[in-house]
Amino acid sequence: MNLVAIRGAITCLENSPEAILSSTHRLMSALIEKNRLSPENVVSIIFSATPDLNAVYPAQAVREMGWSQVPMLCLQEMNVENSLAHCLRVLIHATLPLPPHHVYLEQAQSLRPDWAQDEP
């Protein structure tokens, strides 16, 4: 098993708990499926959100998925002029026997077109 870093991002429609939790759940579900993740092989999860997303912590969505024992941290992304708005990013540290699969959805596909995924 190798320790790997898995990246992902998604944009939210609005700054509301429902939109943030729904987008986080969608992103994490795709990452879990593509990387065959389970709480047992995840070391930690770090979320960052642009300053315009502050209605709820994204980690709440993962806890609601039953991952209550995984260490998670939520941070505010740097406020860079002309950067992508309403963007939620994640960095997952996990042990995997295979190369990681990164997932970029919605408008966040523009951040890493080489890692962008077809919409599920």
Phi, psi and omega in degrees: 000140178247144171279123183232161174248126182247129182252154175197161177201155178205155174258153179252149180290328183201169178269077176224152178305319182297314182293317181293314180294320179295315179294319178297315179299317180297314179296311182294323178299318178294317179295319179298314181294310184293330183253002181053048182278150171218160179304334182288333181253007177260126180277313180196161178227130177241123175255144168230147180227145176296156185302341179276003176243100182217020183280338182196155175284129178300330180301335179302321180298322181287321176298321178294340176276001178097006182266054186283343182263358179276128177294129181226150180221138178243130182231159173269131178292153175303144179269080182271131181302135179065021177277168181297126181275161176051044185250133178246126180242155178220146173231117182249129172258124184212162173259123183224148176274357185227167178296149180286153176245118180272151184228123176234122186238165178057218181291343179293348175301333180291341180289321181217076181303332179290341178248003184295148182245152170296145180299128178286000000 
